[in-house]
Amino acid sequence: MNISIKKTGLAALAGTALLAIASPAFAQDAGVSAETQYILNSFSFLFSGALVMWMAAGFAMLESGLVRTKNVSTILLKNISLFAVAGIMYYLIGYNLMYMDVTGWIGSLSLWSADDAAALAGDFSGGYSATSDWFFQMVFVATAASIVSGTVAERIKLWPFMIFVVVLTGVLYPITGSWTWGGGWLSEMGFADFAGSTIVHSVGGWAALTGAIILGARKGKYGEDGSVHPMPGSNLPLATLGTFVLWLGWFGFNGGSQLAMGTGADVIAIANIYGNTSMAAAGGVVAAAILTQILYKKVDLTMALNGALAGLVSITAGPDTPTIGSAIIIGAIGGVLVVVAVPLLDKLKIDDVVGAVSVHLVAGIWGTLAVPFTNDGASFGVQLTGIVAMGAFTIVASSIVWLVLKFTVGIRLSEEDEHIGSDAAELGLEAYPEFGKGSQRF
C-alpha cells in the first residue's frame, strides 16, 4: 500500500472516530452505541476471565512452593485437573444451578447452552454475549477448589480429592452462589459480596477446614506434648512467583465483577476497583511483615505472602466503595488476622499446609463484615446472616461428602505412602528427580 494513502486512510478513520465520540447523536444515528457497549462488556468478561484463569497458575505455583519436594508433582496435577473438572461440571450442571430460574434457594438442574440469537439478529439489548458471561463465571469456580487443594495437601489420595472437587464445583458452590449472585434469598435481603469474599473464598475455606479436620494432620506435624514441628516448603521463590501471579489475576477477579465496561462510569469504577485491590494487598504484606518482626524478631516470608493474599481476599467483598486509604486498612487487618490465625490453627492441631484456611476463610469473613464501613447500602446483620448461612451449609454438606468418601474409598494415604511422598506413591515420578536419593549429578 502507498504510504501516503495509508496515512490518509488512518487520518480519516481517526477523524470519524473522534466525531463519533464528540457527538452522541452521531453514534445513535449510526446505530453503533448498543453494539459498542455489547462488544466492550463482552470483552471485559473475556479479558477479566482470562486473568482469573491465570490465577490457577498462581495457585499451582504457590502450593507447589509450599509443599515438600516429594509432593510437588501431585499438587501440580491436582491444580490443573481441578481447573478442568470445575469447567466441565459448571457446564454440565453448575451454571444453570446457580443462575437459571432461581426460586430463592436453588436454580435449574439442566445443561447450559448459549443463546445469542437476539444479538445475531441485531438486537444488542442483552448487553453481552452469553458465552462471555459463562466463561467469566466459570473461571471463578476453580478458585474455591484450589483453596481445598492446598489445605489438605501431602496426605490425601488423588482420586477421592477429585471426587470431592466434582461435588464442590458442580453442586455445593453453585447452590450457595444462587442465594446471592443468582438472585436468591440472600440477594433479596441485601447481602453484599461484590466479587466473592464469602461466596468464593469463605465457601472454599469452610470446605477445606472440614476436610483438614476429617483427614487429620500429617504424620509428625504435631508432638504429643502439643509442640508444632515445622515442615518447610520446597521452593519459596516459586511460592513468591505464585503470589505475584495471583495478585495480577485478582484485577480480573475484582475488576471484571463490575460486569460492564460500556460506559465511562463503568471504566471509572473498574479503575477504582483495580487501585483498591492492589493497595489492599500492599497493606496485607506490610502488616504481616511488621507483625512477624514484632512477634518473632524476624520477618517471615511465607506470612508476608499470605498477608498479600489475605489483603486481596479482604477487599474482594467490597472493592468498589472504599477510598485507597480505606482499602489499605482493610487489607492490613486481613494481614494481621493471618499472622494470628495460622498459629491458632496449629494450636488446635488443624494442619493447613499452605495457610489457605487463614487466608481465604478468616480474611473472607473479615472482608464481608467490613463492607458496611464503606458501603451505606450494606448492613452488619445481613452480612453476618450470609456468612453464617453459607458457612453452615458448606460445613454440613462438605462433611457429608468427606465422610462418605472416608468410609467408602478412603481419603488418606497409607503411612508408608505419606512417608515416601504422594509423587512416588501415586504418580510414579518426581518433580525434582535429580534431588532424589541415589541420583547422579553430571
Secondary structure by P-SEA (a helix, b strand, c coil): ccaaaaaaaaaaaaaaaaaaaacaaaaaaaccaaaaaaaaaaaaaaaaaaaaaaaaaaaaaaaaaacccccaaaaaaaaaaaaaaaaaaaaacccccccccccccccccbbbbbbccccccccccccccaaaaaaaaaaaaaaaaaaaaaaaccccccaaaaaaaaaaaacaaaaaaaacccccccccccccccccccccaaaaaaaaaaaaaaaccccccccccbbbbbbccccaaaaaaaaaaaaaaccccccccccccccaaaaaaaaaaaaaaaaaaaaaaaaaaaaaaaacccccaaaaaaaaaaaaaaaccccccccaaaaaaaaaaaaaaaaaaaaaaaaaccccccccccccaaaaaaaaaacccccccccaaaaaaaaaaaaaaaaaaaaaaaaaaaacccccccaaaaaacccccccccccccccccccccc
